[in-house]
Amino acid sequence: MDMRIAIVDDEPACRGVLRNILRRDFPDVQVIGEAGSVAEGMDMLQQETPDLLLLDVEMEDGTGFDLLDRLGQVNFNVVFTTAHNDFAIRAFRYHAIDYLLKPVVPEELAVAV
């Protein structure tokens, strides 16, 4: 079965890097959607249920934590992707399965996936 992954990050270049690594290294992975803000992420995740969400911490309209709070119950795994190392403890309180610092290293993403 293919793994379904969604990406929420306000930086288009970061979304592109993640998407390209996934396409190159994981032929069984399907990127089911991308969003550039908390609001767009809410819309996407109300329509699609990924197996894994790659989620930025700080975005223009809020944080990845805000997104998870608004969603309520989360039925998928979450990996935070961020340039900030000071949110790691909080991320694991949200049951994150991994916390990757940008720029994301392909080998670290592989372990997370």
C-alpha positions, -999 to +999 in steps of 0.1 A: +000+000+000+013+035-009+019+060+019+000+092+016+019+123+027+007+159+030+031+189+034+022+222+052+050+248+050+048+285+041+080+284+021+074+271-015+111+262-018+109+240+013+078+223+001+096+217-032+126+202-016+105+178+005+084+169-025+115+162-047+132+141-020+100+120-016+095+115-053+132+106-058+137+083-029+102+068-022+083+056-053+056+042-031+048+076-015+020+098-028+021+135-020-017+140-017-015+178-010+005+208-001-005+239+018+013+272+024-004+283+056-024+271+086-057+281+069-048+262+037-036+233+058-070+232+076-089+232+043-067+204+028-068+182+059-106+185+062-107+169+027-078+145+027-064+122+054-027+115+050-008+088+067+020+113+074+020+151+077+052+170+072+045+202+091+064+235+095+063+251+130+062+289+122+040+302+094+026+336+085-009+329+099+001+308+129+020+277+139+018+240+131+007+236+167-023+259+160-032+237+130-031+206+151-051+222+179-078+233+154-080+198+139-086+183+173-082+145+169-054+137+145-055+103+128-021+105+111+016+107+120+033+141+122+069+150+115+078+186+121+102+203+097+115+236+109+145+259+111+140+263+148+153+237+173+136+253+203+102+238+196+112+201+198+099+194+233+066+209+224+064+189+192+068+157+210+040+167+234+019+167+202+030+131+196+053+140+167+072+109+154+102+131+144+115+166+143+137+176+113+157+207+112+159+227+079+176+223+055+162+188+057+188+161+051+174+134+028+187+105+050+169+120+080+137+123+061+141+087+050+143+076+086+112+096+095+092+082+066 
